[in-house]
């Protein structure tokens, strides 16, 4: 049995929206720039293969 969260679908849609908006944002301060945010997310949750497969 595979462990999957029903929230992964929602999270993947939200992530794709963030990806689309990232190119239009000029200043990320006080937040991380998008590429750094994605690296941090992958570092913290890289083993969640069911989520990453949805992207």
N, C-alpha and C positions, 0 to 999 in steps of 0.2 A: 504494500500500500504506500502510495506517495503522499507526503505531507504537503498540502497546498492551502494557501489562505484565499478565501473568497475576495479579500481586499486587493489581491495582486492585480486583478483586472482594472480596478479603479485606479490603483497606483500607477500602473503602466500608462493608462490614458492621460493621467495628470503629468507624468514624466514627459510624455511626448509633447504635451502642450508647453511645458517649460522649455523643452528643446527648441520648439518653434519660436518662442518669445526671446530666447537668449540672444539671438543675433540682433534683435532690435533694441536691446538695452545697452545704453552707453556707460552708465555708472552703476556698479553693483554695491557700492559702499552703503551701509556697513556689512553687507553680506559678502560671502565668498563669490569670486567670479565663477561662471557656470562650469568651466572645465575642472576647477578645483573642487566644486561641490560634487560633481559626478565622481571624481577620484575618491573623495571622502566617503561617499555613499557606497561605492564599490568596495572600498576597504572595510567598511563596517558591515556590509551585507552581501558580500561577494558570493557567499555560499548558497544564497537563495536562488538557485538555478531556475525554479519555476517562475520567479518574477522576471529575471533577466531574459528568459526565453520569450517572454511576451513583448519584448521591445524589438 
